[in-house]
């Protein structure tokens, strides 16, 4: 664990008050992510994985423990990163290009000098012809691509993805996952990827952090040795099945999955 | 070759487009016939032709009184926008306003504002002021409530996204909250302008020397029922015209998917204004 870790989560616990009393969302999680890694945080609904992401982004404080990004302690909203949420959150009154450039405007960067990069990235994700369209004219998948470009436009080292493809249909989702994997490798980003899909996590990641149901704890961290380049055929390989089977059994052991045994 | 099928389609298209107009004409005819055949006295229910005759006869007086009512309505509406919008901003941005003023405002809606008209008359006299104030009191609430809900209904993740970009409160207001609120604000304006007409007329009922409400009372006193109906026609037209004028604002700026443009214009306006 070097002091240059892109993300260092140390003994982080999160409890918050709700109407039904105290909720223990995350319990004593420690996790180190190196620069350039693609790490998925995988768990069932309500296991606190989105809470983890929000704490890493500094959007909510941890109750206990600390988080450092590239050696800097997180104390409030972190600006040196890009976030993609499950919903694309594009502003409906702005064109795709202007939605991407919102990031630049808010950061008071020079819009003119980033427009070219925005257009290049939009072309890269297949939206070259749609930059002056409005979000309601595009499909969910296209909008989510635009929101990924928005997260990349200012060239952050770290990308936080909160179930980014969760609202998409299965086919679009697979394609987007693969495209995003390649894009993030090309751009040399560190990626923290929240998902509840076992195959998505295994397919995209260098490591998969499996979390238990609430209160969310790290159950196991699994390095995925399937090489740097990922292709769809990989999913038919026996190693791929071994990883997914291993994780499914972990979930069965935790009671997340219940097998229907034959009598 | 065009068959009767397509001609029928054209006919049904016309019927479809002018359905409201056709129904209205039919209704007026029915009314006329009923009054005629039923020998209903004109001071109980005048026929549409009687009302029309009265409109023609009293045209200039009707216009003059309409003008007074229109100005009172517009002043009341203008006041409700001028005070309602800043108040809504305070409610959204200030905890004290949100916790104290807003609940009081909501509770105050239980007060029948029409009942305040006589009190205002005593305090402010027979001039236009009490009418404007009643119009304002009625129109003000929908402006505030719609503006508040528009500004406050931005979702959590959008705000989180803005914060992660390092957005200031002003950025969030100008780039997200205000443009987001515009369609809801316009919806509030539409309700408010219709309410303002009611307020102005009620104010005139209670005590005045001009305006359609006053003219109606006068006509009632003279048992000139066709003129009373003529006043109602003018009030209705005024209400419709005002409602659609505010609606035009919406159309001019585009609607929600084309609302694109609404909010875009709003954003541009806020960039100049603030």
Interface residues (C-beta under 8 A of the other chain):
Chain A: X54 X57 X59 X77 X78 X79 X81 X83 X85 X87 X89 X91 X92 X93 X94 X102 X103 X105 X106 X107 X134 X136
Chain B: X155 X157 X158 X160 X161 X162 X163 X164 X165 X166 X167 X171 X175 X176 X179 X256 X257 X259 X260 X261 X262 X263 X264 X266 X267
